[in-house]
Amino acid sequence: MSRRHEARVDDISLGGCFVNTYGKVELGEPVNLEMELPSGGRLPLRGIVASYQPGVGFGMSFTSVSKEELAALRELLLTFREREL
């Protein structure tokens, strides 16, 4: 994706997520994703397109996740789990 697109992230894990967007992508394409955190901060993530469903979105596999980003991802996942209870 060569442009910025708003998207909704679903099914997130430490290894990747599904990005709901109308933006077109190619399998294996590098992607930069910036997520807004519940704390108000932003989490920049890099990855590659692992699957693509035109008109729906794509699966993204995270690459090059720093220790700080991994800690923020863990905190985000914990927040989601607590909301489900």
C-alpha positions in Angstrom: 0.0 0.0 0.0 1.7 3.1 -1.2 -0.7 5.5 0.5 -2.2 6.0 3.9 -5.5 4.3 4.6 -7.7 4.1 7.6 -8.4 0.6 8.7 -9.7 -1.5 11.5 -7.5 -4.2 13.0 -9.0 -7.6 14.0 -7.7 -10.9 15.2 -4.4 -9.5 16.5 -1.7 -11.6 18.1 2.0 -11.3 18.8 2.7 -12.5 15.3 0.3 -10.6 13.2 -3.2 -9.3 12.6 -6.0 -8.9 10.1 -6.4 -5.4 8.6 -9.9 -4.5 7.4 -9.5 -2.1 4.6 -10.5 -1.4 1.0 -6.9 -0.6 0.1 -5.3 -2.9 -2.4 -2.2 -4.9 -1.5 0.0 -7.7 -3.0 1.1 -10.9 -1.2 4.5 -10.4 0.3 4.2 -6.6 0.1 5.8 -4.7 3.0 3.3 -2.8 5.2 3.7 -0.2 7.9 0.8 -0.1 10.3 0.3 2.5 13.1 -2.2 1.6 15.7 -3.7 3.9 18.3 -3.4 2.4 21.7 -6.1 2.6 24.5 -3.5 4.6 26.5 -3.5 7.3 23.8 -0.1 6.4 22.4 0.7 5.0 19.0 2.3 1.6 18.1 4.1 1.5 14.8 4.4 -2.0 13.4 6.1 -3.3 10.3 5.2 -6.5 8.4 4.3 -8.2 5.2 1.0 -9.1 3.6 0.4 -12.8 4.3 -3.1 -13.1 2.8 -5.4 -10.8 0.8 -9.2 -10.7 0.4 -10.1 -8.0 -2.1 -12.7 -5.6 -0.7 -12.3 -7.0 2.8 -8.7 -6.7 3.9 -5.5 -8.6 4.4 -3.6 -10.7 6.9 -0.3 -9.1 8.1 2.6 -11.0 9.5 4.7 -8.7 11.8 8.5 -8.4 11.1 11.2 -6.5 13.0 9.3 -6.1 16.2 11.4 -4.3 18.8 11.3 -5.2 22.5 9.3 -2.0 23.2 6.8 -2.8 20.5 6.5 -6.3 21.7 5.8 -5.1 25.3 3.1 -2.7 23.9 1.5 -5.5 21.9 1.4 -7.7 25.0 -0.2 -4.9 27.0 -2.7 -4.4 24.2 -3.6 -8.1 24.1 -4.0 -8.1 27.9 -6.4 -5.1 27.7 -8.5 -6.9 25.0 -8.7 -10.1 27.1 -9.8 -8.1 30.2 -12.6 -6.5 28.2 -13.9 -9.9 27.1 -14.3 -11.1 30.7 
